[in-house]
Amino acid sequence: MHNYKYKSMKQIVALIILVFCFQFSYAQEPDVLNQIGGRIKGMGNISSGRKDTIGFEHRDDKKDSIGITYKYLDSIRSTPYDSSINNFDNYFPIPSAYLYLGNNGAAAVSLIYKPNAKPGWDAGFHAFDIYRYTLEESKFYKTNRPFSQLSYQLASGKEQIIKAFHTQSPKPNWSFGFDYRLISAPGFFVTQNTNHKSYRLFSNYQGKRKRYAAFFIVLGNTIKNSENGGIMYDSVLQDPNYKKRFSVPVNLGNASNYAPNPFQSNINTGNIAKDFTVFFRQTYDIGKKDSVAVNDSTTEYLFYPKLRAQHSFTYSTYNYLYKDDQADSAIYKNWYDTIVKFGKDSFYVREKWSVMSNDFTLLQFPDTKNSGQFIAAGIKLENIKRVINSGTKTFYNFIVHAEYRNKTRNKLWDVLAKGEFYVNGLNSGDYSAYVTIARHINNTLGDIRLFFKNVNRSPSFIFDQSSNFNFNNSGLPKKENIISFGADANNRFVNLGFKNHLITNLAYFTGYYKTAQSSKVINLLQLYVSKKIKLVKHWNLYSELTFQQTDGSAPVKVPLLFTRNRIAYEGVFFKNLNLSTGLELRYFTPFKAYNYSPVMGQFTVQDTFTLKNLPDITAFFHFRIKSFTTFIRAENLNTVSFSNGFGFTNNNFAAAHYPTQGFMFRFGIQWGFVN
């Protein structure tokens, strides 16, 4: 045990040293993201007859600055780096609209319904998606100076989050960087520890003549989550003998031998998921050359593409494991109708997958000087391999796809239409069609957007009767069909919109392992609005409200109303102190929340338990001084109770028998460095 602690500490220290090595010759800059500048210019002044002195030059915030923007992989829009401190969602891995099972890193589900609208192969494990780095969310940065950022959070229950980020553009046509995140949380209840690690390396390059471009991403995630199956008796939470939550009896995990440890990453009972992805894209353009002479010795080459050839290669591996080293035969027989040896014995369920895809696409640009308008068409071949104890089985998918994009040169209209069709293979007949039209009206009325999406998809493979995680269920032969449409408007007064989802043949779990498919169309309407309201000088109210309506008997479970409100005292004081402090409240109306199945790693439909929580209340104190940001938060103040003496024992719940944390004190820092 001591050797493991020492090894873990060495890894953390090595990571911090690695990041600082990037900055060995750098100076820390004031206010990294808001006109950072003012470095020490003079570090010595030697003259005859005098001792060495150190000279300082007055800071000029405008002379030295850093500009950071980023683009997503298939986006044409550059987005500025967000340095705001009033929204903790930007710094915490679990969004405020999610329910999670009582510990940072545990399984989580959104209170605002989001359909799985992706055609093609899908393993079906999504309860830990919010903790994973993904290809779709990867960013390519452009910066005029090397920039690094270190983040550390420490919370009650020995919870820790470590993040490291670095990006630089050594040349105008080449950028690279990396992301790293560690989440470690022993939890407040027995057998609840989590330990997640994620990393991502990214780089993009454009040739000097601007014909050739390349994009490269390597990422990986390791999700380790212990499962306790929930507490045995909800009533003991109010028993004064169980104020120390580690004494509360749970269903899984051999509680008598469990000891909390922030450096303990071993999972004796729970889920372990690992994935790895490498992505490489190359493009070559044919079009019109041009150049501009910057000075006598420098020429800026310009290029206006007319035709682009593009090849994208992706290789991914996925490893899913549920294990219980000392399985209780009674629990597994009762919950999963599965027999293990009498007493306690090991229990394992595993699947491994690998997916390799090659995508060839041609893009044509009708307007020579508008690269935001193009027509694309391509083909993709996926080779899929499944590895189980009995052997290896291979599949394939052959896909055609097309896209039209037009972001007008006056930047008023933005049109996107794209689709893909699975011609043959494992998911033959799947398709996706998406259309969106956006219009910038003016600076007062802002932007409006209309969208429509239709997806026909095979149920995720976990619903297939050959899946190791499908216990004696028959297959679901019908494809899911999802139609989503809506509109939104964003301006300086209010942000509002609506979505309507029509879902046919939705596949879902009931109980702990039974599968089912909806026999009728599910209609879900969502209305949402958010607004910043200036109350008085320095006092602001941030309000978000989402209304959701569907048939109560449908297998989609959502609260009728979800709201998040923050009242904050904010402003910039003493020139460099950026402050945001106040109260945050989250509330949702009672609803038939999902159950959770530990072995399957799935949120399952139930109709016997109604989730009725008090509003979650947090007091926060966020501030930034130059490049140094601090977060101090007192979370779950709503759990205070005087029934058995003072304590934070009135826990809310995330699902039946899954209480969330009591009082949480959270302290976090984030420090930016720029050359």
Secondary structure, 3 states (H helix, E strand, C coil): CHHHHHHHHHHHHHHHHHHHHHCCCCCCCCCCCCCCCCCCCCCCECCCCCCCECCCCCCCCCCCCCCEEEEECCCCCCEECCCCCCCHHHCCCCCCCEEECCCCCCCEEECCCCCCCCCCCCCCCCCCHHHCCCCCCCEEEEECCCEEEEEEEEEHHHEEEEEEEEEEEEECCEEEEEEEEEEEECCCCCCCCEEEEEEEEEEEEECCCCCEEEEEEEEEEEEEEECCCCECCHHHHHCHHHCCHHHCCECCCCHHHCCCCCCCCCCCEEEEEEEEEEEEEEEEEEEEEEEEECCCCCEEEEEEEEEEEEEEEEEEEEEEEEEEEEEEHHHHHHHHCCCCCCCEEEEEEEEEEEEEEEEEEEEECCCCCCCCEEEEEEEEEEEEEEEECCEEEEEEEEEEEEEEEEECCCCCEEEEEEEEEEEEECCCCCEEEEEEEEEEEECCCEEEEEEEEEEEECCCHHHCCCCCCCCCCCCCCCCEEEEEEEEEEECCCCEEEEEEEEEECCEEEECCCEEEECCCCEEEEEEEEEEEEEEECCEEEEEEEEEEECCCCCCCCCCCEEEEEEEEEEEEECCCEEEEEEEEEEEECCECCCEEECCCCEEEECCCCCECCCCEEEEEEEEEECCEEEEEEEECHHHCECCCCCECCCCCEEECCEECCCCEEEEEEEEEEEC
